[in-house]
Structures are given as C-alpha cells and as structure tokens.
C-alpha cells in the first residue's frame, strides 16, 4: 500500500518482480500508513512497517554488527529519521549490548531529518515532550519525507537518552553530500542516506562532533533504488562532432 506518485518506480519494480500486489492511495506516506493500520489483522494480514515490534527486533542487530566490527561502540551514530523505526532499533541494540557488558560505553545519536520534514528536530530544539506533525512534508529525500512519524516517542527518547542531537539539513546540503560521497568514496547513496553525511559536515563545523571521534553514518539506501532523484540533477553536454568531444575530453 503506497501513496500515489510518491514512491520511486524502481522501488515498485522490485516489489512487482516478487509478485506483490501494489495498491495506491491518494495522499502522502502518513495517509497510506493509516490505511494499513486500520486494516491490519484482518484475513491474516500483518503490518511490516516499523510499527511492528518484530521489525525493530531485527533491525537492532545492525547495532550489534557495528560494535562487533569496531570492537566497541562508536562515539557517534548519525542516522536518517523518517518514521523513527531505525533510530529506535539501533538505540535498543546499543542499550542491550551495554546491559550485557559487550560494550563499555554508548554512542551519542544524531537524528537527521530534512528541513521540510523535521517534526522530531523541532521537538528536540524546542525541548518539547510532544511533536507537531507536518501535514505536507516536502524534501527531495523521499525515504524521509514523513510528517507524522509513528515512532516519534522512541526516536526522541533515543536522542535524549544518548545525550545526542537532532539536526535538519536542507535539500541542497543533501544533494551536495550525495555528490561528495560518490566522488570521494565511490558510494552512490539514496538522498535520505546522504543526509547523514550532510549532517556530519554541519556538526563538525559547529564543533559538536570533535576531531578524532569515531563516527558511523547509516547510509544503507542504494542510490539506484531511486534513479529519479539523480536524473533531476544530471548535467549533460550536447555535441555534433568528434572535435567537440575531443575538446571536452581534454578539459576533464
């Protein structure tokens, strides 16, 4: 169940290849989720969104893997926040590892949202115990274009309990971070994933993230899952002769 016109065609193609029946609803992500939650439990249907606690239990193991690979928890975990499931599950994983003595310290968490869809950031900055939702969230980063995060309470708690921060980055910062990530690391990330790199740049410039600290950016979304995001920013040259091509090649 998806909001009409809000999901990348490449993502839908993957679902279709696995035999999914795709149902579109008018409205945004939050409307679609409301439809699903109202109809879950009938005829054996199960919500596979992050409101499902079993999904959180699975996702938390990513925190275990990070600690295993680093032999400790990082100083910072920087993670994109849409519906709030990932940040909640990672914090749960780190906390459980800490409780059994597998790590000796917990990371600070930086929750990253897009400036046009940042209800959790707003609540954090305003020191509020409630979240003011966005009826019309807007950002080029479709995976975090969510105005009514279902897991907002746990997401906000993760930031506060970890003595972390919540930061909203602009679409321009996100696009620039994606390009930088591709140029410097050879990683083509979804824009939502690239938002974490944009946030690190901002936080480092403000001396919130210190020099020498270990930082993990969660950037697991592959850029090929949403090609439309990239085609909108592609710059091309049109030529009519091989001589023109030669001039371009020598200028690179």
FISE-474726 format. One record per atom (N, C-alpha, C): x, y, z. Coordinates in pm, whole numbers, padded with zeros to 5 digits, always signed. Atoms other than C-alpha are relative to their C-alpha. Example, Ala and Ser with C-alpha at 12.3 -4.5 7.8 and 13.67 -1.06 7.14 Angstrom:
2
+00089-00119+00000;+01230-00450+00780;+00090+00120+00000;-00082-00119-00006;+01367-00106+00714;-00077+00109+00073;
! end
This chain:
252
+00086-00118+00000;+00000+00000+00000;+00090+00123+00000;-00091-00113+00016;+00168+00320-00118;-00077+00128-00034;+00061-00126+00042;+00088+00689-00166;+00025+00021-00150;-00011-00016+00145;+00020+00760-00533;+00103+00107-00037;-00098-00094+00052;+00313+00923-00711;+00111+00038+00095;-00100-00037-00099;+00532+00933-00400;+00113-00102+00014;-00099+00107-00012;+00732+00612-00444;+00073-00017-00132;-00081+00015+00122;+01016+00566-00693;-00042-00124-00078;+00040+00110+00087;+00927+00348-00991;+00095-00119+00013;-00096+00110-00013;+01245+00147-00943;-00028-00084+00124;+00036+00075-00120;+01134+00051-00592;-00124-00084-00025;+00122+00074+00031;+00792-00051-00721;+00031-00119-00091;-00037+00109+00091;+00955-00260-00994;+00056-00118+00078;-00054+00108-00083;+01143-00459-00730;-00112-00077+00069;+00114+00066-00066;+00819-00529-00542;-00078-00085-00099;+00078+00071+00102;+00641-00630-00862;+00069-00129-00043;-00074+00119+00040;+00917-00875-00953;-00020-00115+00098;+00023+00102-00102;+00848-01058-00627;-00148-00037+00012;+00141+00039+00004;+00479-01082-00711;-00091+00079+00090;+00084-00080-00089;+00348-00807-00485;-00118+00061-00074;+00114-00074+00054;+00004-00661-00545;+00011+00142+00055;-00025-00139-00040;+00052-00285-00539;-00130+00079-00001;+00122-00080-00015;-00230-00065-00412;+00039+00144+00032;-00031-00141-00021;-00208+00314-00439;-00117+00072+00069;+00101-00082-00065;-00392+00562-00217;+00034+00147-00024;-00023-00143+00015;-00437+00935-00256;+00051+00056+00133;-00056-00059-00121;-00228+01134-00010;+00147-00032+00014;-00143+00023-00023;+00117+01104+00145;+00023-00130+00077;-00038+00122-00072;+00302+00833+00338;-00087-00021+00123;+00073+00012-00125;+00115+00906+00657;-00144-00047-00022;+00135+00046+00035;-00224+00856+00490;+00003-00149-00032;-00012+00142+00036;-00108+00523+00345;+00019-00087+00124;-00023+00076-00123;+00018+00405+00684;-00128-00010+00083;+00126+00003-00074;-00313+00499+00845;-00095-00103-00060;+00083+00100+00068;-00498+00290+00584;+00043-00140+00040;-00053+00133-00032;-00272-00006+00656;-00031-00038+00144;+00022+00030-00143;-00302+00016+01034;-00147-00026+00030;+00143+00020-00021;-00680+00040+01015;-00045-00138-00048;+00042+00127+00059;-00696-00280+00810;+00089-00118+00037;-00088+00109-00038;-00420-00486+00969;-00071-00097+00093;+00058+00102-00086;-00507-00808+01144;-00120-00070-00059;+00113+00066+00066;-00791-00892+00907;+00052-00098-00104;-00038+00103+00099;-00761-01209+00699;+00148-00034+00007;-00139+00041-00016;-00416-01279+00841;+00102+00102-00044;-00096-00101+00044;-00259-00953+00725;+00081+00053+00118;-00092-00049-00103;+00039-00817+00919;+00069+00126-00051;-00072-00122+00037;+00187-00467+00913;+00150-00027+00007;-00144+00021+00003;+00551-00488+00808;+00078+00130+00016;-00062-00128-00028;+00620-00125+00885;+00072-00006+00135;-00073+00001-00127;+00838-00027+01181;-00090+00011+00122;+00091+00010-00114;+00526-00013+01398;-00009-00144+00048;-00003+00141-00037;+00567-00392+01401;+00123-00023+00090;-00114+00016-00092;+00785-00475+01707;+00101-00104-00046;-00094+00101+00049;+00938-00778+01534;+00101+00062-00096;-00093-00068+00090;+01089-00548+01274;+00107+00073+00080;-00096-00070-00086;+01252-00341+01547;+00103-00099+00056;-00090+00101-00054;+01397-00660+01696;+00103-00044-00103;-00093+00037+00105;+01552-00747+01363;+00098+00112-00031;-00084-00114+00035;+01683-00400+01289;+00105+00030+00107;-00094-00034-00108;+01853-00367+01628;+00132-00074-00016;-00123+00077+00015;+02107-00631+01525;+00106+00074-00081;-00098-00083+00071;+02269-00370+01300;+00093+00068+00099;-00084-00060-00105;+02392-00205+01620;+00101-00101+00052;-00092+00106-00043;+02541-00538+01727;+00117-00011-00099;-00102+00016+00103;+02728-00563+01396;+00100+00115+00003;-00090-00116-00008;+02869-00211+01428;+00099-00018+00115;-00087+00020-00116;+03005-00288+01774;+00099-00114-00022;-00089+00114+00028;+03147-00622+01661;+00113+00041-00093;-00102-00039+00098;+03329-00463+01367;+00097+00104+00055;-00087-00102-00057;+03465-00170+01567;+00066-00044+00131;-00043+00049-00132;+03526-00376+01883;-00042+00093+00113;+00056-00092-00100;+03337-00102+02067;-00114+00076-00067;+00101-00088+00059;+03053+00141+02019;+00069+00124-00055;-00059-00124+00050;+03130+00448+01807;-00031+00116+00095;+00032-00119-00079;+03137+00793+01963;-00134+00058-00043;+00123-00055+00057;+02856+00900+01732;-00061-00099-00099;+00076+00067+00105;+02587+00724+01532;-00088+00106-00064;+00077-00101+00073;+02441+00952+01266;-00096-00072-00093;+00100+00083+00066;+02116+00819+01126;-00117+00082-00054;+00115-00073+00053;+01840+00945+00895;-00128-00044+00070;+00124+00031-00071;+01497+00964+01055;-00120+00039-00084;+00127-00023+00068;+01168+00926+00874;-00112-00037+00092;+00106+00049-00088;+00919+00711+01058;+00050-00028+00143;-00057+00016-00133;+01159+00667+01351;+00031-00142+00041;-00026+00139-00034;+01198+00290+01336;+00147-00033+00013;-00143+00032-00002;+01568+00271+01257;+00069+00055+00123;-00068-00060-00115;+01684+00513+01523;-00041-00068+00130;+00049+00069-00119;+01466+00336+01781;+00067-00136+00016;-00056+00135-00006;+01601-00006+01691;+00150+00002+00027;-00144-00009-00025;+01967+00097+01681;+00027+00031+00147;-00020-00035-00140;+01939+00257+02024;-00032-00119+00090;+00035+00120-00076;+01771-00057+02155;+00115-00100-00005;-00111+00093+00014;+02056-00266+02018;+00122+00041+00080;-00114-00048-00078;+02329-00050+02168;-00025-00016+00149;+00034+00008-00143;+02149-00040+02503;+00007-00144+00050;-00004+00140-00040;+02114-00418+02512;+00143-00051+00007;-00141+00039-00004;+02481-00468+02427;+00068+00056+00124;-00057-00062-00120;+02570-00228+02708;-00044-00076+00125;+00054+00066-00120;+02347-00414+02956;+00065-00135+00027;-00065+00130-00020;+02530-00743+02898;+00152+00011+00005;-00143-00022-00011;+02875-00587+02911;+00078-00020-00128;-00069+00020+00127;+02953-00632+02542;+00071+00127-00045;-00067-00127+00027;+03046-00262+02517;+00009+00077+00132;-00022-00074-00125;+03171-00020+02781;-00057+00141-00002;+00059-00133+00011;+03007+00297+02652;-00105+00000-00110;+00105-00014+00099;+02709+00409+02448;+00033+00115-00095;-00023-00110+00092;+02722+00625+02136;-00099+00114+00023;+00096-00109+00010;+02566+00966+02110;-00066-00012-00137;+00073+00017+00126;+02300+00965+01843;-00039+00135-00058;+00043-00119+00074;+02247+01235+01583;-00113-00041-00093;+00117+00028+00083;+01898+01215+01434;-00005+00103-00111;-00004-00090+00115;+01891+01362+01084;-00133-00002-00074;+00121-00013+00080;+01579+01490+00913;+00020+00108-00105;-00002-00105+00101;+01517+01700+00604;-00071+00123+00055;+00055-00124-00053;+01437+02064+00672;-00150+00013-00025;+00142-00009+00031;+01096+02027+00508;-00085-00109+00062;+00072+00110-00066;+01001+01724+00716;+00073-00034+00129;-00084+00016-00119;+01155+01765+01059;-00075+00017+00132;+00075-00015-00126;+00897+01723+01338;+00080-00040+00124;-00078+00044-00116;+01141+01538+01565;+00108+00102+00034;-00100-00105-00023;+01411+01802+01520;-00065+00120+00068;+00071-00114-00059;+01157+02073+01602;-00027-00024+00148;+00031+00033-00140;+01054+01895+01922;+00125+00001+00086;-00127+00004-00074;+01416+01841+02027;+00049+00142+00028;-00049-00138-00016;+01512+02203+01968;-00088+00080+00096;+00093-00072-00087;+01202+02324+02149;-00014-00060+00138;+00005+00070-00129;+01262+02088+02441;-00143-00041+00035;+00141+00037-00015;+00908+01962+02389;-00016-00150+00021;+00030+00141-00022;+00760+01634+02506;-00098-00053-00104;+00091+00040+00108;+00523+01628+02209;+00056+00047-00133;-00047-00032+00134;+00572+01651+01835;-00113+00066-00079;+00096-00064+00090;+00395+01889+01598;+00022-00055-00140;-00014+00067+00127;+00333+01694+01280;-00006+00096-00119;+00005-00074+00126;+00378+01818+00923;-00108-00062-00087;+00106+00053+00087;+00065+01781+00710;+00048-00019-00143;-00052+00009+00137;+00257+01838+00387;+00153+00000+00003;-00146+00005-00003;+00618+01723+00435;+00058+00008-00141;-00061-00017+00132;+00846+01820+00146;+00151-00011+00009;-00145+00013+00014;+01200+01712+00058;+00029-00088-00121;-00039+00086+00111;+01385+01556-00233;+00033-00141+00048;-00035+00130-00058;+01482+01272+00002;-00129-00076+00035;+00133+00060-00014;+01169+01061-00045;-00011-00097+00118;+00006+00100-00107;+01260+00796+00215;-00022+00062+00138;+00024-00066-00129;+01241+01054+00496;-00102+00113-00016;+00106-00100+00022;+00954+01258+00353;-00125-00042+00079;+00105+00048-00090;+00737+01174+00652;-00030+00108+00104;+00039-00109-00090;+00543+01429+00854;-00058-00046+00132;+00061+00052-00123;+00381+01202+01114;+00071-00131+00039;-00075+00122-00033;+00649+00956+01233;-00068-00081+00109;+00071+00087-00094;+00482+00662+01406;+00080-00027+00126;-00087+00032-00115;+00782+00601+01633;+00065+00125+00059;-00063-00125-00042;+00840+00963+01730;+00040+00000+00147;-00034+00001-00143;+00836+00898+02106;+00131-00072+00025;-00123+00077-00020;+01106+00632+02089;+00119+00069-00066;-00108-00071+00070;+01307+00835+01838;+00051+00117+00084;-00038-00114-00083;+01304+01142+02060;+00071-00046+00127;-00065+00055-00120;+01393+00931+02363;+00142-00045-00030;-00134+00047+00037;+01689+00779+02178;+00099+00115-00006;-00087-00117+00009;+01833+01122+02107;+00031+00054+00139;-00019-00059-00132;+01782+01249+02460;+00076-00091+00095;-00067+00094-00090;+01892+00936+02645;+00148-00016-00036;-00139+00016+00044;+02211+00921+02438;+00079+00131+00010;-00062-00133-00005;+02285+01291+02500;+00043+00043-00139;-00030-00031+00139;+02271+01333+02126;-00062+00130-00047;+00055-00121+00061;+02137+01593+01887;-00096-00041-00111;+00087+00019+00116;+01872+01628+01618;+00025+00118-00093;-00038-00104+00095;+01959+01821+01305;-00080-00011-00129;+00072-00004+00127;+01764+01928+00997;+00093+00056-00107;-00087-00045+00110;+01959+01957+00671;-00086+00037-00121;+00075-00046+00116;+01846+02134+00357;+00016-00096-00117;-00010+00084+00119;+01783+01965+00024;+00132+00026-00072;-00127-00032+00066;+02085+02147-00117;+00117-00069+00070;-00106+00068-00075;+02308+02011+00160;-00001-00149-00028;+00013+00144+00025;+02175+01661+00097;+00055-00035-00138;-00046+00026+00137;+02238+01676-00279;+00151+00014-00010;-00145-00019+00002;+02589+01812-00228;+00072-00114+00071;-00061+00111-00073;+02664+01538+00025;-00001-00127-00082;+00007+00119+00085;+02548+01270-00216;+00109+00004-00107;-00103-00014+00103;+02779+01404-00486;+00139-00021+00061;-00129+00015-00067;+03069+01423-00241;+00028-00145+00035;-00015+00141-00037;+03009+01067-00123;+00035-00084-00122;-00030+00072+00124;+03014+00942-00482;+00141+00031-00049;-00132-00042+00049;+03324+01143-00576;+00114-00054+00085;-00111+00032-00090;+03533+01063-00269;+00005-00147+00041;+00004+00137-00051;+03418+00716-00166;-00051-00103-00100;+00054+00093+00098;+03262+00567-00479;-00130-00064+00044;+00126+00052-00051;+02933+00518-00295;-00115+00085-00053;+00119-00069+00048;+02608+00608-00469;-00113-00029+00097;+00099+00019-00105;+02360+00658-00188;-00132+00068-00036;+00128-00070+00007;+01994+00744-00174;+00017+00135+00069;-00012-00132-00062;+01940+01106-00082;-00025-00004+00150;+00025+00011-00144;+01797+01008+00255;+00125-00048+00073;-00124+00050-00061;+02117+00817+00329;+00108+00107-00001;-00101-00105+00010;+02334+01104+00209;-00023+00112+00100;+00029-00105-00100;+02161+01329+00462;+00090-00014+00122;-00086+00020-00117;+02380+01173+00732;+00137+00064-00021;-00129-00061+00031;+02696+01290+00557;-00011+00152+00008;+00025-00144-00010;+02548+01638+00526;-00003+00044+00146;+00010-00033-00142;+02474+01632+00897;+00136-00001+00068;-00134+00007-00060;+02828+01527+00991;+00080+00125-00035;-00071-00121+00042;+02970+01815+00790;-00046+00119+00084;+00054-00110-00079;+02739+02055+00973;+00045-00009+00147;-00032+00018-00142;+02803+01910+01319;+00149+00017+00027;-00144-00018-00017;+03179+01904+01268;+00037+00148-00007;-00028-00143+00013;+03179+02269+01157;-00041+00077+00124;+00048-00065-00123;+02991+02356+01477;+00071-00055+00124;-00079+00062-00108;+03241+02152+01687;-00085-00084+00095;+00081+00093-00079;+02964+01926+01812;+00061-00139-00011;-00081+00120+00021;+03144+01630+01659;+00146+00045+00002;-00138-00043-00018;+03505+01658+01768;+00100-00074-00088;-00107+00061+00078;+03826+01583+01583;+00048-00127+00068;-00049+00125-00054;+03938+01224+01627;-00108-00092+00052;+00108+00085-00047;+03597+01092+01730;-00041-00101-00108;+00046+00104+00093;+03464+00772+01574;-00147+00025-00033;+00135-00032+00045;+03154+00842+01367;-00047-00104-00100;+00061+00093+00094;+02927+00592+01193;-00123+00066-00060;+00117-00049+00072;+02686+00720+00929;-00078-00119-00054;+00085+00105+00055;+02396+00490+00850;-00046+00048-00137;+00030-00041+00138;+02375+00517+00471;-00024-00125-00084;+00021+00132+00060;+02230+00183+00366;-00089+00002-00124;+00088-00007+00118;+01995+00307+00091;+00081+00020-00127;-00072-00008+00127;+02137+00242-00257;-00064+00102-00093;+00050-00104+00089;+02104+00532-00499;-00076-00052-00120;+00070+00057+00116;+01986+00300-00777;-00145-00033+00031;+00138+00027-00037;+01664+00245-00581;-00091+00117-00033;+00080-00117+00035;+01550+00594-00673;+00076+00083-00103;-00077-00064+00107;+01703+00692-01005;-00052+00140-00029;+00058-00131+00031;+01463+00984-01049;+00065+00111+00081;-00066-00100-00085;+01635+01164-00761;+00129+00049-00064;-00129-00034+00060;+01959+01159-00959;-00017+00069-00135;+00018-00055+00134;+01825+01238-01307;-00039+00147+00004;+00040-00140-00011;+01684+01568-01183;+00120+00093+00011;-00118-00085-00022;+02036+01695-01111;+00115-00032-00097;-00104+00037+00096;+02227+01548-01407;+00026+00115-00097;-00040-00101+00097;+02419+01797-01620;+00062-00070-00121;-00049+00066+00121;+02488+01699-01982;+00053+00104-00100;-00048-00081+00112;+02672+01836-02287;-00051-00063-00129;+00045+00049+00130;+02529+01805-02638;+00103+00041-00105;-00101-00027+00103;+02778+01777-02925;-00048-00048-00136;+00037+00041+00137;+02757+01738-03302;+00120-00047-00080;-00118+00045+00073;+03114+01645-03393;+00100-00062+00096;-00103+00064-00082;+03407+01435-03270;+00100+00103+00051;-00092-00105-00044;+03615+01753-03249;-00047+00060+00132;+00055-00054-00125;+03381+01887-02982;+00023-00097+00115;-00024+00100-00103;+03415+01559-02794;+00145+00006+00046;-00141-00010-00034;+03792+01595-02809;+00028+00115+00094;-00020-00116-00087;+03775+01941-02654;-00050-00028+00141;+00055+00033-00132;+03557+01809-02373;+00094-00092+00076;-00088+00098-00064;+03791+01518-02303;+00128+00064+00051;-00124-00065-00044;+04097+01742-02282;-00024+00095+00116;+00030-00094-00109;+03918+01971-02038;-00033-00070+00131;+00036+00074-00121;+03832+01695-01791;+00122-00016+00091;
! end
